[in-house]
Amino acid sequence: MFSALACMAVAIYFEARAEPIVGQFAVANVIMNRVWDERYPDEICEVVKQGKLYSKPTGKVVINQCQFSFYCDGKSDSPEDMEAFQVAIEISRNIQAGVWYDPTEGATHYHSIEITPVWAKTKTRVVRIENHVFYRWEENKPDRSKNVNDSKSATWILPSQSKT
């Protein structure tokens, strides 16, 4: 069983490792916004692993039918670029410690600029960050009051910035 830190870090890595730091934070914020939204599971790992099941007893997901595409694309979920994975771990650690701002303004959805999913018409487009477009529901926005440290002036210490 993965910890919340690991679940989020793996999601950041596979969904956004080629994106700038702000794009990686944006993906992490979508995960947290879903955790805080009553329409989604309350736990980070459950949000990341959410998808259609073949059958409830087996718990296997249908290929390419997950909320986060990396989780059910049939490919390995083991990071190979350890430097990029370490950055994802630090972003996950910061997000879960409450040290961040949300560049997505409450987004619960995003997609690659290469596609336009059917659901995009039913959400409010918030921002494009590099190769991802972020959206939010307008009704029943996530309850961000669960995080008391939401700050646009947050400072993040990532591995490449650490002083040794």
N, C-alpha and C positions, 0 to 999 in steps of 0.2 A: 504494500500500500504506500503510495506516495504521500509526502507531506504537502501542505498547502504551498509552501515555498517552492518545492520541486514541481508541482503541477503548474503553477503560474510561470516558473522559469522555463519549463519545457515549451509551454504555449508561446511565450514571448519569443523564444529561440526559433521555433519552427514557423511561426506566423510572421515574424518581423525582424529577424536578425540582420537582414540586408538594409533595413530602414535606419534613418538617423535615430539618435537617442529619443527625441521627442516622439517619433513614431512607435518606438518600442514601449515607451510610457503610455502612449495612447491605447495600445492593445491591452496593456495591463489594466488600464482604467476601465475599458469595456468589461473586462472580467469582473472587476470590483463593482461596477455599476449594475451588473447582472446579479451579483451576490446580494446587493441592497434592494433589488427590484423584486417585488412579490411574485412576479410571473416566472421567475427562475429559481433554481435551487439556492439554498442558503450557504453552501460551502464552495470554496474555490475549486476543489477537485471535481465536484459534481457539475459545476458550471462548465469547466473545461471539457469534461467527458460526456456532456449531454449530447444525445443523438437518438435516432430511431433504433430500436432493438429488434433482433431477429426473433427472439422470444425472451420473455421475462426470466424464465429459469436459468438460461445460459448467460444472459447479460451481454451477449455479443452485439456489437453495433453493426448496422448496415453500412457497407462500403459507400463512402462519399455522401453520407446522410447525417453528418454531425454539425453541431453549431460551430466548432472550430475544425476546419478541414484537415489539419495535420493528424488529428486523432483517429480518423477512420479512412485514411487514404490508402491503406494497405502497405505503407512503407514503414521502415523502422522509426521508432520514436526515441532513438538513442543519439544524442548530439555528437557530432564529430569534430566540430570546431570548438575546442575547449575555451579559447579566448572569448569568442562570442557567447558561449554558454555562461561563462563567468560574469559577463556584463548582464545577461538576462537574470542570473541569480541575484546580483546586486540590485537591479531594478525591482525584482520581486520582493526582496528584503525591504527596500525603501517604501514601496507601495504598502506592504503589509504593516510596516511600522507607522504608517500615517504621514510620511514625509513626502509630499508631492502636491502638485496641482493637476487639474484635469484639463488637458488641452482639447478634449472632445466635448466639453460642456454637458456631460451626462450621457454620452452615447452608449447604447447597448448593442449596436450593430455596426459592422463595417464590412467592406469587401475590397478586393483588388480593383484597380482601375481598368483591368482587362476584361471585367465582366460587369453585367448589370442584372442583379438578381430581381426576381419578381417582387419580392418584399420591399425593395427600395422605394416603390411608389407609395407605400403606406407609412413611411417614416419621414421625419424631417432631416434633411441633409444639414449637417453641422459644419464640417470642415474636411478638407482634403489635406492629408499629410503624406507627401511623397507619393507612394504607390497605393495608398489606401484612402477610401472615402468613408467617413463616419456619420452615423445617423442616430437619432434618438426618437423615442415615443414622445408625443406631446402630452398625453394624458398619463397620470400616475407615474411621474418621474421618480427615479430612485431616491430613497431617503438617505441623503448624504450626511445627515446629522449623526449617524453612527460613527463618523470620523471627525474627531475634534481638531485635527491638525491640518485640515485642508488649507493650503496656503500657496498663493501664486509666487511667493518669494522663497520657496523651498530650495535648499541646496543639496545636491546629490553628490556623494562620493562614490565614484565608479573606479574599477581596478586601474584604469589607465591614468586616473587623476590622483591616486593615493600617493602619499609621501612615504618613501622608504629610505 
